Amino acid sequence: MTVSASRRTGPTRRVGQFDQLVTLPGDVDPNSVDASLSDGVLMVRVGKAHKTQPRRIEVKGS
């Protein structure tokens, strides 16, 4: 996940910019990402992916 931001003092003048790269584990559900910005604090919530549950298969003999 890459977080990028820039601060502007006017419509065209950029004061500062940054990029932050965060490596997430492989078991993340991309459909359950939520982000909010409040009082200058960025909150990103990422849900875990559901793991496949083992299942029992009955084998019938003849």
Contacts in CASP RR format, 6 or more apart in sequence:
PFRMAT RR
TARGET T0000
AUTHOR 0000-0000-0000
METHOD contacts of the structure
MODEL  1
MTVSASRRTGPTRRVGQFDQLVTLPGDVDPNSVDASLSDGVLMVRVGKAH
KTQPRRIEVKGS
1 21 0 8 1.000
1 22 0 8 1.000
1 23 0 8 1.000
1 24 0 8 1.000
1 44 0 8 1.000
1 46 0 8 1.000
2 19 0 8 1.000
2 20 0 8 1.000
2 21 0 8 1.000
2 22 0 8 1.000
3 19 0 8 1.000
3 20 0 8 1.000
3 22 0 8 1.000
3 42 0 8 1.000
3 44 0 8 1.000
4 17 0 8 1.000
4 18 0 8 1.000
4 19 0 8 1.000
4 20 0 8 1.000
5 17 0 8 1.000
5 18 0 8 1.000
5 42 0 8 1.000
6 14 0 8 1.000
6 15 0 8 1.000
6 16 0 8 1.000
6 17 0 8 1.000
6 18 0 8 1.000
7 14 0 8 1.000
7 15 0 8 1.000
7 16 0 8 1.000
7 17 0 8 1.000
8 14 0 8 1.000
8 15 0 8 1.000
9 15 0 8 1.000
24 46 0 8 1.000
26 49 0 8 1.000
27 48 0 8 1.000
27 49 0 8 1.000
27 51 0 8 1.000
28 46 0 8 1.000
28 47 0 8 1.000
28 48 0 8 1.000
28 49 0 8 1.000
29 46 0 8 1.000
29 47 0 8 1.000
29 48 0 8 1.000
29 49 0 8 1.000
29 50 0 8 1.000
32 45 0 8 1.000
32 46 0 8 1.000
32 47 0 8 1.000
33 44 0 8 1.000
33 45 0 8 1.000
33 46 0 8 1.000
33 47 0 8 1.000
34 44 0 8 1.000
34 45 0 8 1.000
35 42 0 8 1.000
35 43 0 8 1.000
35 44 0 8 1.000
35 45 0 8 1.000
36 42 0 8 1.000
36 43 0 8 1.000
37 43 0 8 1.000
END
